[in-house]
Amino acid sequence: MTLRLQLWMIFLAPVLLVAGLFALGLTVPVPHLGRDYVLRLVLPDAGQPVDLPKVYGPQDNSRPLVVIDAGHGGRDPGASGAAIREKTVVLGLAQSLKEALLANGGVRVAMTREDDSFLVLEERPEIARRLRADLLVSIHADSAAGASGVSGASIYTLSQQASSEAAARFAARENRVDRVNGIGVDGRSQEVVDILVELAQRRVQGASAELASLIEREGQGKLQFHPQARRSAPLAVLRAPDVPAVLYEAGFITNPEDAERLTSAEGREQFASTMARAIRIFLARRSGE
């Protein structure tokens, strides 16, 4: 629930209650109502973030922050296989990756969801932005109805055309955001904002491609990849203009071997350790820059 909606509910609730009682012909006896009565509303502290997930790991903002996004959830089950659903499979993978990253220390981790809750697509990259994350990893699984032999993982980054579209849309609403890639934009001209967004997008695209290459490299002999492992697409979850992001399609849940690998403890551990290693190498390289 957004802060704006919370505020509306606070102010409208008493009005709706009185209106409802009036409509039903009911009254509330008030023996005494004088000036000694004071109505106080408890509002969130100014500047405090709301609706953001918990950040695990060292409580040191200088440490890199990885946001893990388990795809789908709630009323959106995602793809379906033999008695398994994508939203459940990817949540297990996301939790395993979180544990693997935290086990070696030095990295902070947040998850867009930790249960069977529903998030709209636009919320996921926005969470990463608001947390000022260093990286967003979205985890999904695929399906291929009538083609159970199709298998293997794929790594998606944002396509160039979608990248330009995303930058344009972001620049159009930039007056509601105060920073891009750590640079303040408040009070700057629209032309300057457009340039900052474009530069940020180029940097993010390069970083995202670098992480995709590392995942593919570290996964050789450990993870099962689709013959076309590297892909790009106009995916909404990858459109944050100042947070490097990849979407990892972990495999096909309609393929029995993939489904077994993605749901077994051994398969999740292999995925998590490999991804965590690639992420740590990526973060180490970025810190060196």
C-alpha positions in Angstrom: 0.0 0.0 0.0 1.5 3.4 -1.0 1.9 6.2 1.4 -0.6 8.3 -0.5 -3.3 5.6 -0.2 -2.5 5.2 3.5 -3.0 8.9 4.1 -6.3 8.9 2.2 -7.6 5.9 4.2 -6.6 7.7 7.5 -8.7 10.8 6.6 -11.6 9.1 4.9 -12.2 6.2 7.4 -14.0 8.4 10.0 -16.1 10.1 7.3 -17.1 6.7 5.7 -17.9 5.3 9.2 -20.3 8.2 10.0 -21.8 8.1 6.6 -22.5 4.4 6.9 -24.1 4.8 10.3 -26.3 7.6 9.0 -27.3 5.6 5.9 -28.4 2.7 8.2 -30.3 5.1 10.5 -28.0 4.4 13.4 -26.6 6.9 15.9 -23.8 6.8 18.4 -24.6 8.3 21.8 -22.1 10.9 22.9 -22.7 11.9 26.6 -20.3 14.8 26.5 -18.2 16.3 23.8 -16.3 19.4 24.7 -13.1 21.2 23.8 -11.1 18.8 26.0 -11.3 16.1 23.3 -8.4 16.1 20.8 -8.1 14.0 17.7 -4.5 12.9 17.0 -3.4 11.1 13.8 -0.2 9.2 13.8 1.5 9.8 10.5 4.8 8.3 9.1 7.9 10.3 9.9 8.9 12.6 7.1 11.4 11.1 4.7 11.0 7.5 6.0 10.7 4.9 3.3 7.5 2.8 3.2 6.7 -0.5 1.7 10.4 -1.4 1.2 11.6 -4.9 2.0 14.0 -5.8 4.8 17.7 -5.5 4.0 19.7 -8.5 5.3 23.4 -8.6 6.0 25.8 -6.0 7.4 24.1 -2.8 8.5 26.6 -0.7 6.6 25.4 1.3 3.6 28.8 1.2 2.1 28.4 -2.5 1.4 27.0 -3.4 -2.0 23.2 -4.2 -2.0 21.8 -6.9 -4.2 18.0 -7.1 -4.8 16.7 -10.5 -5.6 13.4 -10.6 -7.4 11.4 -13.9 -7.3 9.1 -13.6 -10.3 5.3 -13.7 -10.2 3.5 -14.5 -6.9 0.1 -14.3 -5.4 -2.7 -14.4 -8.0 0.0 -14.6 -10.8 1.3 -18.2 -10.7 3.5 -17.8 -13.8 4.2 -20.9 -15.9 3.0 -24.3 -14.8 4.5 -27.8 -15.1 3.7 -31.2 -13.7 2.2 -30.3 -10.3 4.6 -27.3 -9.9 4.1 -23.6 -10.5 6.7 -21.1 -11.4 6.0 -18.7 -8.6 6.9 -21.4 -6.0 10.0 -22.7 -7.8 11.6 -19.3 -8.3 10.9 -18.3 -4.7 12.9 -21.3 -3.5 15.7 -20.4 -5.9 15.7 -16.8 -4.7 15.8 -17.8 -1.0 18.7 -20.1 -1.8 20.6 -17.3 -3.5 20.0 -14.9 -0.7 21.4 -17.5 1.8 24.4 -18.1 -0.4 25.2 -14.4 -0.7 24.8 -13.8 3.1 26.9 -16.8 4.0 30.2 -15.3 2.9 29.4 -11.8 4.3 30.2 -8.4 3.0 27.0 -8.1 0.8 23.6 -6.8 1.7 20.6 -8.5 0.3 16.9 -7.6 -0.1 14.1 -9.6 -1.7 11.2 -8.1 -3.6 9.0 -10.8 -2.1 9.6 -13.5 0.6 6.2 -15.1 0.4 3.4 -15.8 -2.0 2.6 -12.1 -2.4 1.7 -10.3 -5.6 3.7 -7.4 -7.1 3.0 -5.5 -10.3 5.9 -5.5 -12.7 6.8 -1.8 -12.3 7.1 -2.2 -8.5 10.1 -4.6 -8.8 12.7 -2.4 -10.4 11.3 0.6 -8.4 12.1 -1.3 -5.2 15.7 -1.6 -6.4 15.9 2.1 -7.3 14.4 3.2 -4.0 16.9 1.0 -2.0 19.7 2.4 -4.2 20.7 -1.2 -5.0 23.9 -2.0 -6.9 22.3 -4.9 -8.7 18.8 -6.4 -9.5 18.6 -10.2 -10.3 15.1 -11.3 -11.3 14.6 -15.1 -11.3 12.0 -16.9 -13.5 11.3 -20.3 -15.0 10.0 -21.1 -18.5 7.5 -23.5 -20.0 7.1 -25.0 -23.4 3.7 -26.7 -23.8 4.0 -29.7 -26.1 7.8 -29.6 -26.2 9.0 -31.3 -23.1 12.4 -31.8 -24.6 13.2 -28.1 -24.5 15.5 -27.3 -21.6 18.1 -25.1 -20.1 18.6 -21.6 -18.6 18.7 -18.3 -20.4 20.0 -14.9 -19.2 18.2 -11.8 -20.4 19.3 -8.2 -20.5 17.3 -5.3 -21.7 17.2 -4.9 -25.5 18.7 -1.7 -27.0 15.4 -0.5 -28.3 13.6 -1.1 -25.0 16.5 0.6 -23.3 16.0 3.8 -25.3 12.2 3.6 -24.7 12.8 3.1 -21.0 15.2 6.0 -20.8 12.7 8.3 -22.6 9.9 7.4 -20.3 12.1 7.8 -17.2 13.3 11.2 -18.4 9.7 12.3 -18.9 8.8 11.6 -15.3 12.2 12.7 -13.9 10.7 15.7 -12.1 9.3 13.2 -9.6 12.8 11.7 -8.9 15.7 13.5 -7.3 18.7 11.4 -8.3 19.8 9.4 -11.3 22.8 7.1 -10.8 23.7 9.0 -7.6 23.7 12.4 -9.3 21.2 15.0 -8.2 18.8 16.2 -10.9 16.6 18.5 -8.9 16.5 22.0 -10.5 18.3 20.9 -13.7 17.0 21.6 -17.1 15.2 18.8 -19.0 18.0 18.7 -21.5 20.5 18.0 -18.8 18.3 15.4 -17.2 17.9 13.7 -20.6 21.7 13.5 -21.0 22.2 12.2 -17.4 19.5 9.5 -18.0 21.1 8.4 -21.3 24.6 8.2 -19.8 23.2 6.2 -16.9 21.4 3.9 -19.2 24.6 3.2 -21.2 26.5 2.4 -18.1 23.8 0.1 -16.8 23.5 -1.7 -20.1 27.3 -2.4 -20.1 27.2 -3.6 -16.5 24.2 -5.8 -17.1 25.9 -7.4 -20.1 29.0 -8.0 -17.9 27.1 -9.8 -15.3 25.3 -11.9 -17.9 28.7 -13.0 -19.2 30.0 -13.8 -15.8 26.9 -16.0 -15.0 27.4 -17.9 -18.3 31.1 -18.3 -17.6 30.8 -19.4 -14.0 27.9 -21.7 -14.9 29.8 -23.7 -17.5 29.8 -27.4 -16.3 27.6 -26.5 -13.3 24.3 -25.1 -14.7 22.4 -26.4 -17.7 22.1 -23.6 -20.3 19.7 -23.3 -23.3 21.6 -23.4 -26.6 20.8 -19.7 -26.9 21.8 -18.7 -23.4 22.2 -15.0 -23.9 19.2 -13.0 -24.9 17.7 -9.5 -24.8 14.1 -8.4 -24.6 11.9 -5.4 -23.6 11.2 -6.8 -20.1 9.6 -4.4 -17.6 11.6 -5.7 -14.7 14.9 -4.7 -16.4 13.9 -1.1 -17.1 15.4 0.7 -14.1 17.8 3.2 -15.8 20.4 3.3 -13.0 20.4 -0.2 -11.6 22.2 -3.0 -13.5 19.7 -5.9 -13.9 19.5 -9.3 -15.4 16.6 -11.7 -15.7 17.6 -15.4 -15.2 15.2 -18.0 -16.7 16.3 -20.9 -14.6 15.0 -23.6 -17.0 11.8 -25.2 -18.2 9.4 -26.6 -15.6 7.7 -28.5 -18.4 10.9 -30.5 -18.8 11.1 -33.3 -16.2 14.9 -33.0 -15.8 14.8 -29.3 -15.5 11.9 -29.5 -13.0 13.8 -32.0 -10.9 16.9 -29.9 -10.9 15.1 -26.7 -10.0 13.1 -28.2 -7.1 15.8 -30.4 -5.5 18.0 -29.2 -2.6 21.1 -30.1 -4.6 19.9 -28.2 -7.7 19.0 -25.1 -5.7 22.4 -25.2 -4.0 24.3 -25.5 -7.3 22.3 -22.6 -8.7 22.8 -20.4 -5.7 26.5 -21.0 -5.3 27.2 -20.4 -9.0 25.1 -17.3 -9.1 26.6 -16.0 -5.9 30.1 -16.4 -7.2 29.3 -14.6 -10.4 27.6 -11.7 -8.5 30.6 -11.4 -6.1 33.0 -11.2 -9.0 30.8 -8.6 -10.6 30.6 -6.5 -7.5 34.4 -6.8 -6.9 35.0 -5.5 -10.4 32.6 -2.6 -10.1 34.1 -1.6 -6.7 37.5 -1.4 -8.4 36.2 1.1 -10.9 
